[in-house]
Amino acid sequence: MTQDYLAFFGLFAPRAAATDVTVWHKHNPILPVRLTDGTSLNPSGQIWRRFHLGEWEYKQDPETLDDYEARQF
């Protein structure tokens, strides 16, 4: 019974800092985002993001030749 009370009061304890998710994953932004290398977004190329040191980082794959040719038609 005592453990139940301790678990209840644990809900109000300070939370641990957000953990870094250093794995890049695909992202489809609605609004433009700032890339980590400072380059501008190109119309094609997949955007990737990760949560690192308390903020989101974004990068974009370069456009491949197949992507470019697909856009032409």
HUZIVEN-V628743 format. One record per residue. N is the residue number from 1. PHI is phi as a letter, one per 40 degrees, with the letter a starting at -180 (none if undefined). Layout:
n = <N	N>
phi = <PHI	PHI>
//
This chain:
n = <1	2	3	4	5	6	7	8	9	10	11	12	13	14	15	16	17	18	19	20	21	22	23	24	25	26	27	28	29	30	31	32	33	34	35	36	37	38	39	40	41	42	43	44	45	46	47	48	49	50	51	52	53	54	55	56	57	58	59	60	61	62	63	64	65	66	67	68	69	70	71	72	73>
phi = <none	c	c	c	c	c	c	c	c	c	c	c	c	d	c	c	c	c	c	c	b	c	c	c	b	c	a	b	c	c	b	c	b	c	c	c	c	g	c	c	c	b	c	b	h	c	c	b	a	a	c	b	f	g	a	c	b	b	a	b	c	c	c	c	c	c	c	c	c	c	c	c	b>
//
